[in-house]
Amino acid sequence: MIHIGIPNRSSFLHLGAVAQCVASEILPWSEYHPAKLFYRLPNYELWLCRCDELCKHFIAGDLDVIFTGDDYAGEYLRGIEYESVPYAFISVHFALLCIDSSQSRHFDRVFTKYPQTAKEHLKQWGVSFDEIKTVSGSSECFACSLLSSAAHDVMCTGATQQVNKLYAVHRGGTLGCSWYFRGSVFPESLLRVMADGDMFVRLRSHYETVLLSRDMVVKNTIGALLNISD
C-alpha cells in the first residue's frame, strides 16, 4: 500500500495533481469528486489536504509520496532526506512587497506564511527587520494597511501586486512544483504519465488561462448574481 498526498481543491495544484493520478490509473475517474478528501484504493491511499499539511504528514511518515509546490517544500521539508521529480506546469517566485519603493532595507514587521524561508531571503537581500509575523495567507493585506510593514510571499502573475499598488523591492528565484518521495515507492505508471509532453503542455496552457482570467471571472460572477453590468 502506497500512501499518496495531493493538494485539495483549495489549491491551484489540485487539477494538475488529480489529472496525473487519473491518467496513471492510480485514481479511477469514476470515483473522483472534487470535494472528496480521502480514497482507499486496492494499491493506494490518497489524502487530499493543504500543501503545508502534506509536508507535515510526509515528515511524520504518514505519506510516502506527495505533490506540492516547491515553495512549501523549501519551507517545511528541511533536514530530511527525500527525492523529487519536478513537474513545473506553474511557476512562481518569492518577492518582498511594500507600499513605498524607497523603503527597502528595513521594516518593522514582515508578514509571511514562510517564516524560515523569509529569514533566509531577508538576509540575502540585506534587509533588516524588527519582527517576522507568521500569517496563514494574504500577507499583502498587511503590507498595504500597516506602515513600515512588508509582505514576503510568492508571486505568479503579479496581478495582486499591481492592483494593490505594491512595489516588489526584492525578488527571489523561480520555483515550480514537484513530486516528493522516499525510497523506491514512486509509481511507475505515474512516471510514464509525467513523460507525456502533450499532457504537460495542455496543463500549462490551462493554468496560464485560469491565472490570467480568475479575477474577472470572480467579478463577472458577482455581477451576474446581483444583476450588475459594467
C-alpha positions in Angstrom: 0.0 0.0 0.0 1.4 3.4 -1.1 0.2 6.5 0.7 0.0 9.5 -1.6 -0.9 13.1 -0.7 -2.0 15.7 -3.2 -3.4 19.2 -2.7 -7.2 19.6 -2.2 -9.3 21.8 -4.3 -8.3 24.9 -2.3 -5.0 24.9 -4.3 -4.4 25.6 -7.9 -2.2 22.5 -8.0 -5.2 20.3 -7.4 -6.2 20.0 -11.0 -2.7 19.0 -12.2 -2.3 16.5 -9.4 -5.6 14.8 -10.0 -5.0 14.8 -13.7 -1.8 12.9 -13.2 -3.3 10.4 -10.8 -6.3 9.7 -13.1 -4.1 9.4 -16.2 -1.8 6.9 -14.4 -4.8 4.9 -13.2 -3.9 5.5 -9.6 -7.3 7.1 -9.1 -10.3 5.9 -11.2 -12.1 8.7 -12.9 -15.5 7.2 -11.8 -14.6 7.6 -8.2 -13.2 11.2 -8.3 -15.2 14.0 -6.8 -13.6 17.5 -6.2 -15.0 17.6 -2.6 -13.7 14.1 -1.6 -10.7 14.2 0.6 -9.7 10.5 1.1 -9.6 7.5 -1.2 -8.9 3.9 -0.2 -8.0 2.0 -3.4 -6.6 -1.5 -4.0 -2.9 -0.4 -4.0 -3.1 3.2 -2.8 -4.5 5.5 -0.2 -4.9 9.1 -1.4 -5.1 12.0 1.1 -6.1 15.4 -0.1 -5.3 18.4 2.1 -3.5 21.7 2.2 0.1 21.9 0.9 1.6 22.7 4.3 -0.2 19.7 5.9 1.0 17.4 3.1 4.6 18.3 4.0 4.0 17.7 7.7 2.5 14.3 7.1 5.3 13.4 4.8 7.8 14.3 7.5 5.8 12.2 10.0 5.9 9.2 7.7 2.2 9.1 7.2 2.6 9.7 3.5 5.1 8.1 1.1 4.6 10.4 -1.9 3.3 13.9 -2.0 2.8 16.5 -4.8 3.2 20.1 -3.7 4.7 23.5 -4.6 8.5 23.8 -4.2 7.9 26.9 -2.0 6.2 24.7 0.6 8.8 22.0 0.3 11.5 24.6 0.8 9.8 25.8 4.0 8.8 22.5 5.6 11.0 19.7 4.2 14.2 20.9 5.8 16.7 18.5 7.3 15.1 15.3 6.0 16.1 13.0 3.2 13.9 12.7 0.1 13.9 12.5 -3.7 11.9 14.7 -6.0 10.6 14.6 -9.6 9.7 18.1 -10.9 6.6 18.8 -12.9 6.6 22.6 -13.1 3.5 23.5 -15.1 3.1 26.6 -12.9 5.9 28.9 -11.8 6.2 31.4 -9.0 8.9 33.4 -7.4 9.3 34.9 -3.9 9.2 38.7 -3.5 9.2 41.3 -0.8 6.4 43.7 -1.3 5.7 47.1 0.3 3.8 50.4 -0.5 7.0 52.6 -0.6 9.7 51.6 -3.1 12.3 53.8 -1.2 11.8 51.7 1.9 13.6 48.5 1.0 16.3 48.0 3.7 14.4 47.9 7.0 10.9 47.1 8.1 9.2 47.0 11.5 7.2 43.9 10.5 7.5 41.4 7.7 4.3 39.3 7.2 4.7 35.8 5.6 3.5 32.2 5.6 7.0 31.1 5.0 8.9 32.3 8.1 12.1 30.2 7.7 12.4 31.0 4.0 11.7 34.7 4.7 14.6 34.9 7.2 17.0 33.4 4.6 15.8 35.7 1.9 15.9 38.8 4.0 19.5 38.0 5.0 20.4 37.5 1.3 18.7 40.8 0.3 20.3 42.7 3.1 17.0 43.7 4.7 16.8 44.2 8.5 13.5 43.8 10.4 12.2 44.1 14.0 9.7 41.2 13.7 8.6 38.4 11.3 4.9 37.8 11.7 3.6 34.4 10.5 0.2 34.5 8.9 -1.9 31.9 7.1 -2.2 33.8 3.9 -2.9 37.2 2.2 0.2 38.7 3.7 -0.1 41.6 1.1 -3.1 42.9 3.0 -0.8 43.9 5.9 1.8 45.4 3.7 -1.0 47.6 2.2 -2.6 48.6 5.5 0.2 48.9 8.1 3.0 51.4 7.9 6.6 50.2 7.9 5.4 46.7 7.0 6.2 44.3 4.1 4.9 41.1 2.7 7.1 38.2 1.9 5.2 35.9 -0.4 5.2 34.1 -3.8 4.2 35.9 -6.9 2.8 34.4 -10.1 1.0 36.8 -12.5 1.7 39.9 -10.4 -1.9 40.9 -10.5 -2.2 41.3 -6.7 0.9 43.5 -6.6 -0.3 45.7 -9.5 -3.9 46.1 -8.3 -2.8 47.0 -4.8 0.0 49.3 -6.0 2.7 47.4 -4.2 6.4 47.5 -5.1 8.4 44.3 -5.4 11.5 45.7 -3.8 13.3 42.3 -3.8 12.8 39.1 -5.8 13.9 35.5 -5.5 14.4 32.7 -7.9 11.7 30.9 -9.9 10.0 27.9 -8.3 7.6 25.2 -9.6 6.0 22.1 -8.2 7.3 18.6 -7.8 6.5 15.1 -6.5 8.5 14.3 -3.3 9.1 10.8 -2.1 11.3 8.4 -0.2 12.9 5.2 -1.2 11.7 3.3 -4.2 7.9 3.7 -3.8 7.3 6.1 -6.7 4.7 4.5 -9.0 6.0 3.5 -12.5 2.6 4.4 -14.1 3.0 8.0 -12.7 6.5 8.3 -14.2 5.1 7.3 -17.6 2.3 9.9 -17.4 4.8 12.6 -16.4 6.9 11.8 -19.5 3.8 12.7 -21.7 4.9 16.1 -23.1 1.4 16.7 -24.6 -0.3 16.5 -21.3 2.3 18.8 -19.8 1.6 21.4 -22.5 -2.1 21.2 -22.1 -1.9 21.5 -18.3 0.4 24.5 -18.5 -1.9 26.2 -21.1 -4.9 25.6 -18.8 -3.1 27.1 -15.8 -2.0 30.2 -17.7 -5.6 30.8 -18.9 -7.0 30.3 -15.4 -4.4 32.5 -13.7 -4.9 35.4 -16.2 -8.7 35.4 -16.1 -9.6 34.4 -12.5 -10.2 37.9 -11.2 -12.6 38.9 -14.0 -14.4 35.5 -13.6 -15.0 36.4 -9.9 -16.1 39.9 -10.7 -18.4 38.8 -13.5 -19.9 36.1 -11.4 -20.7 38.5 -8.6 -22.1 41.0 -11.1 -24.4 38.3 -12.6 -25.6 37.3 -9.2 -26.5 40.9 -8.4 -27.7 41.8 -11.9 -24.9 44.4 -12.3 -23.1 45.0 -15.6 -20.2 47.4 -16.5 
